[in-house]
Amino acid sequence: MANRVMVQIPVSPEAAAALADADRRAKVGKLVSVMVQPSSPDEDPLAAVIAERKSDARAGKLTDREIDAELAAENAKRRL
């Protein structure tokens, strides 16, 4: 990974403690880079993971409206 750019991503205190290790940070950085960089314009790994989770929620009888409400509540809670 020759070209690297540093970004800040909010994580839990436990995750932050685990990321104090430089080797672990490098491995997580590579993983995140692979996850968010589509290999083609039609393929977005992050979108695929989100779609899979929504599919699981729908299988549990949740509606899209309920799923979106849960996501909004979780996002609001994390901003506090």
C-alpha positions as CSV (number, residue, x, y, z in Angstrom):
1,M,0.0,0.0,0.0
2,A,2.4,2.7,-1.3
3,N,0.0,5.6,-1.4
4,R,-1.8,6.1,1.9
5,V,-4.1,8.8,3.1
6,M,-5.1,9.1,6.7
7,V,-8.8,9.6,7.6
8,Q,-10.6,9.6,10.9
9,I,-13.3,7.0,11.5
10,P,-15.3,7.0,14.8
11,V,-15.0,3.7,16.6
12,S,-15.9,2.3,20.0
13,P,-13.3,2.8,22.9
14,E,-12.6,-1.0,22.7
15,A,-11.9,-0.8,19.0
16,A,-9.7,2.3,19.5
17,A,-7.7,0.4,22.2
18,A,-7.3,-2.6,19.8
19,L,-6.1,-0.2,17.0
20,A,-3.3,1.1,19.2
21,D,-1.2,-1.7,17.7
22,A,0.4,-0.5,14.5
23,D,0.3,-3.9,12.8
24,R,-3.4,-4.3,13.5
25,R,-4.1,-0.7,12.2
26,A,-2.3,-1.6,9.0
27,K,-4.4,-4.8,8.6
28,V,-7.6,-3.0,9.3
29,G,-6.6,-0.2,6.9
30,K,-6.1,-2.8,4.1
31,L,-9.4,-4.4,4.9
32,V,-11.3,-1.1,4.8
33,S,-9.6,-0.1,1.6
34,V,-10.7,-3.4,-0.1
35,M,-14.3,-3.0,1.4
36,V,-15.0,0.5,0.1
37,Q,-13.2,0.4,-3.2
38,P,-15.4,-1.3,-5.8
39,S,-13.5,-3.4,-8.4
40,S,-15.9,-2.1,-11.0
41,P,-18.5,0.7,-11.1
42,D,-21.3,-1.8,-10.8
43,E,-19.7,-3.6,-7.8
44,D,-19.6,-1.9,-4.4
45,P,-18.7,-4.3,-1.5
46,L,-20.0,-2.0,1.2
47,A,-23.4,-1.6,-0.6
48,A,-23.5,-5.4,-0.9
49,V,-23.0,-5.9,2.8
50,I,-25.7,-3.3,3.6
51,A,-28.1,-5.0,1.1
52,E,-27.4,-8.4,2.7
53,R,-28.1,-7.0,6.2
54,K,-31.4,-5.4,5.0
55,S,-32.4,-8.7,3.4
56,D,-31.8,-10.5,6.7
57,A,-33.9,-7.9,8.5
58,R,-36.7,-8.3,5.9
59,A,-36.6,-12.0,6.4
60,G,-37.2,-11.3,10.1
61,K,-40.4,-9.5,9.0
62,L,-39.1,-5.9,9.4
63,T,-40.2,-3.4,6.8
64,D,-37.9,-1.0,5.0
65,R,-39.5,1.8,7.0
66,E,-38.7,0.0,10.3
67,I,-35.1,-0.7,9.2
68,D,-34.5,2.9,8.2
69,A,-36.0,4.0,11.6
70,E,-33.6,1.7,13.4
71,L,-30.6,3.0,11.4
72,A,-31.6,6.6,12.0
73,A,-32.0,5.9,15.8
74,E,-28.6,4.2,15.9
75,N,-26.9,7.0,14.0
76,A,-28.5,9.6,16.3
77,K,-27.3,7.7,19.3
78,R,-23.7,7.6,18.0
79,R,-23.7,11.4,17.5
80,L,-24.4,12.1,21.2
